[in-house]
């Protein structure tokens, strides 16, 4: 008979979910767990996206797990290499044996009477529903919908005779050799696609409404590769990881404190890459400050080289309408195309889009606050991995794993069956993410809020989060704990016990 009751259910078998399972196995070895994965493969983002050139825009010494060194030469890694790394982690640690595939989690219901989550999952192949139960629910489903990306309804799109493609649904058999391609967008996906497709296409045009900050970085980390020759791999990895973390934080803080100077420097670097005759003012000078949106990373200047060679070009304009042969712009210019790629972003969803009920009440995410960036007001025994916008996702994922496992051990030592963040008084109502990117702005009204101060503040600071998460004091007066309800006495919220030393 299939086991359906667990101490912990992890939702998602991508980068976050596999890491969460590792932390759970290592630090809470007595806990039973399963991973529910909506697709039929391990890997999440790195298995879903198959477009040409798919790669990370973070270095693998920080995107990699804290417990598993990245030993490949390329620090800015391609998608297949990252997928291999995630799957290796699962196989080496027996995590793959705990995964239930094709389980689309639709609803989770908490019952305070039994201190249990009931999770309803749909079979992705048959549509059949099944239920599982757990004492703790650990969401590692990412922040965007796997059902499809965001694509505007372009005027006249039906008239276009060629293919219109979104990178999230890339056709395996797409032949673009010698073809004219227009990529709509200027974000990380667009700047990845353009130079890669330009290797085979007749010509690729990046059509953007407004510019994005684009910076180049070597694909290989020379210092990291040298350190591995003389030091144990784990030590070399740790040193490189901290160097990169500190550099990222330094650059981010400088950009925030001196935005005009940082902007000037980034634009000067682009001008130097493209040469004095290139119109950087039009095509690579954004109207916003650095880190108001995420910067785009291009390894080994590949986008700049493609533009200089003429295999690709960039046009900054607005779409008037699609035509049979391509796109007519508001400036009057036309772009001929055989293939149009709509690299227009993602659809963000909270907790994978599942419904959450607490004691029969459906939770409206927009009416609650996030606690320490990983739990949520009024929702017991649930944590969610949500990475940084200004650094690598996995830095936060590893800290979340530390927090969750410490919390589980703390609850066991004190006989608690419930941990629930509760706000007392006004904490503030600020957007979950302070980021101006379109895909973020479109979704924030459906996400929880953050408060003005810790622990309701979502910090974008790894060093600060080390103290706030890895060394969290659970006796903060906000995280409320409850012991099991006896048959004769009503449930009662008890004051938190002192935090025992780890």
N, C-alpha and C positions, 0 to 999 in steps of 0.2 A: 504494500500500500504506500502511495506517495505521501511523504511527510509534508504537513501543511502548517505546523505550528513551530515558531522559532523565537529565540530570544531577540534576534535582530534581523530585520529585512532591509537589504540594501537595494535601492532601485537604480539601475543603470550599470552596465558593464563596460564603461569607457575608462578613460584615464582616471577619473575621480573614483568610480566604483571599485576598480581593481585596487587602487591605493587604499581606499577605505577598508576593504576586506583584509589587506595585509596588516594594517594597524590593528584591526580587531583580533585577528589570529594571534598576533605577537603579544598584545597587551591584555587581552581578555580571552585567553585560550579555552576557557570553559564554556564560552557562549556559543550556542548553536546559531547558525545564520544561513541565509540563502540570498542570492543576487537575482533579482527579476530584471531581465533584459527584454525590451520590446522587439528587438530585431533578432536575427538568427546568427549573429556573430559578435565576438568581442571587439571592442575598439571605439565605439561611440563615434565621435566626430571623425576620427581617423580611418574609420571603415565606411562611414556614410558618404563623405565627400570624395569624388573620384575625378575631379576636373584636372586638366593638364597643369602640372607644376605644383600641385597641392603641397603645402609645406607649413611649417611653423613660422610665426613672426616673433617668437621668443627663442632665446638660445636654450639648448637642451640641458645645459648645466643648471638651469633654474626651472625649466619645464619638466625635466626629469624628476623622478622620485628622490626624496632625501635618502632613502635606504638602498637604492639601486643605481650605481654609477653609470653614467652615459660614457661609453668607451669608443664610440665612432669618431672618425676624424672631423666630420662636419658637425659644427655646433648649431647651425641653422639647417635643420634636417628636413628632408622630404617626407611626405605623408606615409608612404610604405615603410620607411625606416622607423617612424614613430609607432606605427601600427605593430610592427614586429617587436618593438621594445615593450609595448603594453601587453601583448600576448605572451611574450617570454616571461614577464613578471607573473602573469596568471598561472602559467604552466609550471614554472619553477617552484611555486609556493602552494600548488594544489588548489588554487583559488578557482580554476576552471571547473573543478568538480562540484562546485557549489552553485553554478549558474543554471537558472531555468530560462531557456530562450523562448522567444515569441510570446512573452508575457507583457502585454500593454496594461499598465496600471491605470485604472480609470477612477477609482474612488478609495479613500481611506477613512474609516470611521473609528473614533476613539470612544471607548466605554469606560467611564470612571469606576463603575461598579466592579468590573473585572480587571481594570488597569491594563487593557488590551486594545491593540489596533486590529481591526478587521480590514483586510485589503482585498479589493475586488479587481481581478485582472482578466483581460480579454485575450483569448488565443488569437494571435495575429493572423493565423492561417485559416482557422475554422470559425472564428467569431464566438466560440463557446466561452462562457464566463466561469471563473473558479474563484474560490476564496481562500485566503491564507490569514493566519493570525501571528502577531508578534508583540513583544513588550516594548520594543523601540524601533522606530522607523527612520532610516538613514537615507535621505534623498541625494542621489548622485546623478541626476538626470540632465544636468546642464541647465542652460537658461533659454534655449531656443526650441522651437517646434521642429520635430523630425518629419512632420508631414509635408512640409514645403516651406520655401523661403518667401520673402516679401517681394512682390513684383507689382508695380503700378499698372493700371489699365491704360496702356499707351493709345492715344488717338490713332485711328486708322490701322491698328495692328493686324486686323483680319485681312487687310489688303496685301500685306507683305508676302511675297512668293517663297521666301527662304525659310530657314529654321529660326525660331526664337527659343532660346534655352536659358534656364536658370542653373547656376553652378551646383545647386543642391540636388538637382535631378539630371546629372550629366549622362547623355546616352553613351553606352560603351562603344557603339559602332560609328560614332560621328567622324566623318572624314572631312577635315578642313584643309587638307594639303592644297596649296595653290589658290585657296578661296580668299575672298574679301570678307573680313570679319570686323564687326563693330562691337566693342565691349562697353556697355553702359555702366558707369560707376567709376569711383576713384579711391575706393577703400582697399583693404588688404587683399581681397579676392581679385579685384581688377588688376592691381599692380603685380600680382602673381601670374595671372592669366596672360597678360599682354606679351611679355617677353618670351614666355614659353610657347604660346601659339605662333608667335612671329617666326619661330624656327622653321615651321613648315608651311604656314599660310602664305598666301600671296602678299597680303598686307593686313595689319591689325591696327585699328583706330580706337583709342581710348576716348570715349565721349563722356565728359564730366560737366555737371552743372556748375561746380565750384571746385577749386583745388584742395588738395590734401598735403600735409607735410610728409615728405618722402626723404628718408635717410638711408644711406648705404652702410653696410657692415660686412666684413669678410665672412664668408660661409664657414670657414675653418677658424678655430680659435688657436692661434699659433702657440700661445703660452700654455694653454691646456694640454695640447699635444706634446709639448716639451716636458711638462711636469710629469706626464704618465711614463716617460722614459726613465725617470730617476726616482720616482716616488711610488708607493703602493697606489693602485687605482682609486681606492676609496678616499685616501688622503688627498690625492691630486684633484679628485672630483669635488671634495669638500672645500678646498682652497679656491678653486675656480668658481664654485657656486657662490661663496661669500664675496669674492671680488666682484662678480657680476651683480649680485644683489646690491652691494654698496654703491657701485657705479650707477645703476638704474635709479636708486633713491637720490643720489647726488644730482643726477641730471634732471630728474623730475622736480626736485626742490628748487634748483636754479631756474628752471623754466617757469615755475610758479612765482618766484620772487622777482625775476628779471625777464618777463615775457618778451618785451620789445627786443632786448639784446639777444635772447635765444632765437627769436624769430629771424632776426637779421643774420645770425650765424647759420641757421639751417638753410635759408634761402641762398646764402653765399656758397654753401657747399654744393647745392644743386646747380647753381650757375657754373661753378668750377667743373662739375661733372659734364655738363651739357655744352659748355663753350660760350663765348661772349655773344654769339649771334642768336642764341636760343631765347625765346620770349618767356623767361622764367617768371616775370612779373604777372603775366596772364595765366600761365598754366601751373605754376608751383608756388604761388603766394596766396595762402588762405586768408580769409577775412577774420578768422578767429585766432586766439593765442595757442601756442603749443600746449598739448595735453588737455585742451578743452574737448578734444576728440583724440582717439588713440593715433599715435604716429604710425606711418606705414614703413616697414623695413624691407629693403631690397638687398638680397645677398650679392656680394661682388658686383654691385652697380648694374645688375642685369637689365633693369628697365632703362636706365640712362644709356647704356650701350646700345640697346635696341633702337632707341629714339635717334641716337647719333648716326647709327648705320642706315637708318631709313626704312628698316623692316617694320617699324611701327611709328605711329604719330599720335599726338594728343590734340583734342579739340575741346575748347571750353565754350559751351553754348547750351541752349535749351531746345528741347524737342518740340517742334510744331506738330508733326504728324509722321506716322509711318507711311511709306509708299510701297508700290509693288517692288521697286528696286532697292529700297533702303530707308533712309530717314531724311526728312526735310527739317531743317533747323529754323529757329525763329529769326536768325540773322539772314535767312534766305539761302544759305549754303545747303548743299545736299551731300549726303554720304551714301555711296553705293555699298551694298552688302549682299553677300550670299548667306551669311550667318550673323545673327544678332544675339549677343550674350547679355542677359539682364543681371549684372552683378550688383543688384540693388539692395542687398541686405537680407537680414533674417527676421523671423517673427518670434519675438520674445514671449515666453510663457512662464508662469510661476509654478514651481514644483511639477514640471513636466505636463502641466495642464490638467492634472487630476483634481477632482473635487475632494475637499477635506471637511469632515463633520466631527464635531466634538460634542458628545452627549446629545446627539440628534440635531444639533444646530449647524447649518452649513456656514462655513467661514468665508467671509468676503475679504480677500487678501488686501484690498485697498483700505480697509478699516483697521488694520492691525499694524504693529511696529515690529521691526526685526530686533532681535536680542543678540548682541555681539556679532552680528552679521551672519548668524548660522542657525539660531532658533527663533521662534516667533511668539509674540504675545498671545497668551490664552491657549496655545497649542502644546499639549504635554508630549514628552518623550518623542520628539521629532527634531531632527537636525538636517540641515541642507548645506551642501558644498556650493559655494559661490565664490569664484576666484577674483583676482584683482583686475582692474581695468588699466592700471599703469605698470603692471609687472606680470610675471608668469602665473597662470592659473594654478599650477600645482603647488606653488609656495603656500597659498591659502588652503588648498586641499589637504596638504600634509598637516598643517596646524589644526584644521578641523578634525582630522583623524585623531590627533593628540587630545583635543578637547573632549570628543565624544567618548573615547576609551577611558579617560580620567573620570568623566562624569559617571559612566557605568560602574566603575570600580567604587566610586564614592557612594553611589546609591546602594550598592550591594553591602558595603561595610556598615552602613547606617540603617539598613532594612527599609529603604525607600522604594516605592513602586512607581512614583510619579515625580517628574521634575517639570514645572510649568512656569515660564516667565510671565510675570504679572506687573503691569504698569500701575503706579499709584500717583495720581495727579497728572498734570500736563507735562509731556516729555518733548513736544514739538512735532511738527508734521513737515518733514523735508523729503524730497524724492529719494527713493532707494539708491539711485545712481545720479551723481552730479556730473552728467556727461551730455554733450550737445549733439552727439551723433543721431541721425534720423531714426535708426532702428531702435535706439534706446528711448528717444523722446516719444515715439509712437506708442510705447508699451507701459510707460511709468505709471499711468493712472490706474493700471490693473495690478500693480505690484504693491507690497507693503511699504510703509513709510519708515524713515529713520528719524531718530530724535536728535536733539542738539548735543547731548552729552553721552559719554559712556555710562551704562552698557548698551544704550539704544543707538549708538553711533556706528555707522559702517565705515571703518577706517580703511584707507587705501595706503597702509603703511605696514610693511612686513615686520620691522623691528618692534613697532608698538604692539602689533598683534602677537608677537612672541610672548610678551608679558601678559597681555589681556586674554590669550587663549591657552597657550601651553602652560602658563602659570596662573590660570584663572582661580580666583577665590570664589568658591561656590556660595559662601556665606555673604553674599552681597545684598541680601534683603529683597532682591528682585526675583531671583530664581526660587520659587516656592516648592517645597518638597512635601510629599505625603506618604505615610505608611499605609500598609494594607488595611482595608476596612474590615472590622470584625463583624460577625453576623449580628451582634447585639448592639453595637455602638455605631453611631453615625460617623461618616468620614470626617476627618478634621485636618486642617492644615497645621503642621507643626513647624516651630522655628527651626531653621537649618542648624545642623550640628556643626561643630568646629571642623575645619578642613584638616584632615590627617595628612601628615607628610607623605609625599610620594616616594 
